[in-house]
Amino acid sequence: GPVLATEKPLLTKEELESNTRLSCQCKVKQNIRIEIPEELFNVKEYAVIVDKMEKLTSTIKKLTFNLGEEEINFKPGQYVQLKAPAYDGNDEEVYRAYSIASSVNDKHIIELLIGYTGGIATTYVHQHLKEGDTAHINGPYGEFYYHEDDGPIIFAGAGTGMAPIVSILQYMADNNIMREAVFFFGAKTRDNLFLLDKIKAFEEKLNLKFIPTLSREESPEWKGERGRVPNAIDKYIDTGENYSAYLCGSPAMIDSIVEALVKRNVPVDKIYFDKF
């Protein structure tokens, strides 16, 4: 049947044009066929132990969860959901999505990068969760993941958007994938840069160039790029016809980077992104 008025605000222009409906708004009047994406059969609930919590910046922590005898199979770039239970000052149980930062080969370990925003889940992580605690995650999920190809790659991210890109780079390193790659990482100041040793190791192992660009760094000691990621893309990418791109960051940041990539003729169907 036709799309209802209650559905229209929740559907994109493309979804409306393709007659996509919200299942919760449809009345089934005859037999229907339901197709479930194969990857959803991998989704499970896990009780995990917090092995380690490491402070990377003033607002970002790296969490290492141990799945014990359980295994998780995911594609590099995908995410899991972490449950934040009720705690002192919050009586609501919520799930929040966080990209996986660890290797697909570490089937008993999950690493997440979680920045403090003052929300229910990040407050739970930064102020209540401790090493040795039991936590609950489910997954994996997501259509943002590494695609096998031969062309060069542009990675771009900011903050905890580092997580899925690190997982993809680890996959490339583990499989000796030597595609030419450049990683633009946006931050405010040098204090907001992290995992630099890990990225340096990827540069030495892979055909990768890391280009951090700082928007608010005032020190003259900083000799790297200044400004925002789209400015750096304009500077370093002349023509992007052969590139694919993987982007992770805020919606506003992603939109501005996509615009910069399209200006450099990066194919739209090879621009993969995860907005958070």
Residue pairs with C-beta under 8 A, 6 or more apart in sequence:
1 21
1 26
3 11
3 16
3 19
3 21
4 25
6 25
7 21
7 22
7 25
8 16
10 22
11 20
11 22
39 75
39 140
42 73
42 74
42 140
43 138
43 139
43 140
43 141
44 70
44 72
44 138
44 139
45 136
45 137
45 138
46 67
46 70
46 72
46 136
46 137
46 138
47 134
47 135
47 136
48 65
48 66
48 67
48 68
48 110
48 134
48 135
48 136
48 137
49 65
49 66
49 68
49 132
49 133
49 134
49 135
50 63
50 64
50 65
50 66
50 129
50 130
50 131
50 132
50 133
50 134
50 135
51 64
51 65
51 66
51 109
51 131
52 62
52 63
52 64
52 131
53 61
53 62
53 63
53 64
53 129
53 130
53 131
54 61
54 62
54 63
54 64
55 61
56 62
56 113
56 194
56 195
57 191
57 192
57 193
57 194
58 191
59 115
59 116
60 113
60 114
60 115
60 116
60 159
60 160
60 194
61 113
61 114
61 116
61 125
61 126
62 101
62 111
62 112
62 113
63 111
63 112
63 113
63 114
63 125
63 129
64 102
64 109
64 110
64 111
65 109
65 110
65 111
65 112
65 135
65 137
66 108
66 109
67 107
67 108
67 109
67 110
68 108
69 108
70 108
71 107
71 108
72 80
72 107
72 108
72 110
72 139
72 140
73 104
73 107
73 140
74 80
74 100
74 104
74 139
74 140
75 104
75 140
75 142
75 145
75 146
76 100
76 103
76 104
76 145
76 146
76 164
76 167
76 168
76 170
76 171
77 99
77 100
77 142
77 144
77 145
77 146
77 164
77 167
77 168
77 246
77 272
77 274
78 99
78 100
78 139
78 140
78 141
78 142
78 144
78 145
78 164
79 97
79 98
79 99
79 100
79 139
79 140
79 141
79 142
79 144
79 164
79 274
80 97
80 98
80 100
80 110
80 112
80 137
80 138
80 139
80 140
80 141
81 95
81 96
81 97
81 98
81 137
81 138
81 139
81 141
82 95
82 96
82 98
82 112
82 114
82 121
82 125
82 135
82 136
82 137
83 93
83 94
83 95
83 135
83 136
83 137
83 138
84 90
84 93
84 94
84 95
84 96
84 120
84 121
84 123
84 124
84 125
85 93
85 124
86 92
86 93
87 124
87 128
88 128
89 123
90 120
90 123
90 124
92 120
94 120
94 121
95 121
95 138
96 119
96 120
96 121
96 122
97 141
97 276
98 112
98 113
98 114
98 160
98 163
99 112
99 113
99 142
99 160
99 161
99 163
99 164
99 167
99 248
99 274
99 276
100 110
100 111
100 112
100 139
100 140
100 163
100 164
100 167
101 111
101 112
101 113
101 162
101 163
101 164
101 166
101 167
102 109
102 110
102 111
102 167
102 170
103 167
103 170
103 171
103 174
104 167
104 170
104 171
104 174
105 174
110 137
111 163
112 163
113 160
113 162
113 163
114 121
114 122
114 125
114 126
114 160
115 122
115 159
115 160
116 122
116 123
116 125
116 126
129 135
142 274
144 164
144 246
144 248
144 272
144 273
144 274
145 164
145 168
145 272
146 168
146 171
146 172
146 246
147 244
147 270
147 272
149 179
149 244
149 270
150 179
151 179
151 242
151 243
151 244
151 270
152 179
152 180
152 181
152 182
152 242
152 243
152 244
153 179
153 180
153 181
153 182
153 243
153 244
153 245
153 246
154 181
154 182
154 184
154 233
154 237
154 240
154 243
154 244
154 245
154 246
154 261
154 266
155 165
155 168
155 169
155 181
155 182
155 183
155 184
155 245
155 246
155 247
156 183
156 184
156 185
156 186
156 229
156 233
156 245
156 246
156 247
156 248
156 249
156 257
157 164
157 165
157 183
157 184
157 185
157 186
157 247
157 248
157 249
158 185
158 186
158 187
158 229
158 249
158 250
158 253
159 187
159 192
159 249
160 276
161 247
161 248
161 249
161 274
161 276
162 185
162 194
162 195
162 248
163 248
164 246
164 248
164 274
165 183
165 246
165 248
166 195
166 198
166 199
168 246
169 181
169 183
169 199
169 202
169 206
169 208
170 202
171 177
172 179
172 181
172 206
173 202
173 205
173 206
177 206
178 206
178 207
179 207
180 207
181 206
181 207
181 208
181 209
182 208
182 209
182 210
182 211
182 236
182 237
183 199
183 208
183 209
183 210
183 211
184 211
184 212
184 213
184 229
184 232
184 233
184 236
185 193
185 210
185 211
185 212
185 213
185 229
186 212
186 213
186 215
186 228
186 229
186 249
186 253
187 193
187 212
187 213
187 214
187 215
188 214
188 215
188 216
188 217
189 214
189 216
189 217
189 218
190 214
190 217
190 219
190 222
192 214
193 212
199 210
200 210
202 208
202 210
203 209
203 210
211 224
211 225
211 232
211 236
212 224
212 225
213 224
213 225
213 226
213 227
213 228
213 229
213 231
213 232
214 222
214 224
214 225
214 226
215 226
215 227
215 228
217 226
225 231
225 232
225 235
228 256
229 253
229 256
229 257
229 260
230 256
230 257
230 259
230 260
233 257
233 260
233 261
233 264
234 260
234 263
234 264
237 243
237 261
237 264
237 266
238 264
239 264
239 265
240 261
240 264
240 265
240 266
240 267
241 265
241 266
241 267
243 261
243 266
243 267
243 270
244 266
244 267
244 270
244 271
244 272
245 257
245 261
245 266
245 270
245 271
245 272
245 273
246 272
246 273
247 254
247 257
247 258
247 271
247 272
247 273
247 274
248 254
248 273
248 274
248 276
249 257
249 275
249 276
250 275
250 276
251 275
254 273
254 275
257 273
258 271
258 273
261 271
262 268
262 271
